Amino acid sequence: MSDTTTKRKNDPEGLKKRILAGALKMFAEFGMQGARLEQIAEHAKTTKRMVVYHFSNKEQLYIEVLEQVYQAIREHETGLNLAEMEPELAMTKLVEASFDYHVSHPDFMRLVCTENLLRGRYIMQSERIKALNKSALDLLDDILTRGQQQGLFIDGLDTVDVHRLLSSICVHHVSNRYTFHTLFTPNDSEEDSIRRNRQLAVTATLRYVRKAP
């Protein structure tokens, strides 16, 4: 038995991480219903039996993948140290970081689209995801509150509405990338599209929250 094989057998946490990584790729590519445990096991360089041993069944594995990807984007946001920035700069950085994250993590967006096609059947089963995503609103609410206290932002803004707005262009850029480009901007390069939509997300959000001059 090779040293590599021995290490893998003695590294259950490493195996679980490989299974989750393989599951993310397969669920993003084929959806929850189309992905097979055999494919996931192959990506993780293990067996279907070990996948079932660690995660019980495909549905539970899918929920844990959902939890993992939402935890990753929320940790990315909280790691920006936005509380140290002036409100307008913090809002700009949050929108830019959100846009960049969606662009660089297309599997996250595909997984979200899959869950919406399933009408939220599995995300509703996870209390952890609900708790994780509270940080997105807490972080945004802090920026809005500070901006209102300084007389920069409109009073009475609904934090959920602002989150919906700043997310919408980020999500649309990834989820409708191919159809929108083919139909409306066939002459734009990928770099042009990213630059245009990134700025659009920032401009739309700031105009929504700012007080009129």
C-alpha positions, 0 to 999 in steps of 0.5 A: 500500500502506497504512502498516499493511499495510507494518508487518505485512509487516515484522513477522514476530514480530507476525504470529506472535503474532496467529496464535497468538492466533487459534489459541488462540481457534479451538482453544478453541472447536472443538478441535484437530480442528475448528479450520481454518487458514483460520479462524485466518488470518482471525482473524490478518488474514493468509492460510493460506499465511502460517500454514503458512509460520510453523508448518508445519502445524496440529498444530505450531501446536497444540503451540506454542499449548499451550506458550504457554498453559502458559508464561503460567500458570507465569510468572503463578505465579512472578511472585507472589514467594511466597518472600518470604511466610510459608508459610500466606500464600504457600499462600493466595495461590498458591491464590487466584491459581490460581483467579483465573487459571482464571476469567479465562482460560477458553480455557486450560481449554478447551484443556486439556480438548481435550488430555485428550479427545485423551488427551494426544497432543500434550502428550507431544510437547513437552519444553518443556511438561514443563520449563515445568511443573517450576516449578509443583512447585518453587514449591509444594515451597518453600512446603511445605518452609518450612511443615514447617520451621516446624512448620506443615505435615504432614511427608511431603506429596507435592508433586504431590498438593497441586498436584492438590488445589489445581488440582482446584477451580480446574479444576472451577469452569471446566470444569463451570461450566454443568452444575454450576450448572444442576443444583445451584446454579441460584439462585447468581449468578456472583459467589456461585459464584466467591466460594464456590469460591475460598474452598473451594479455599483452605480445602481446601488449607490443611486438607490441609497443616496440622498438627492443632492 
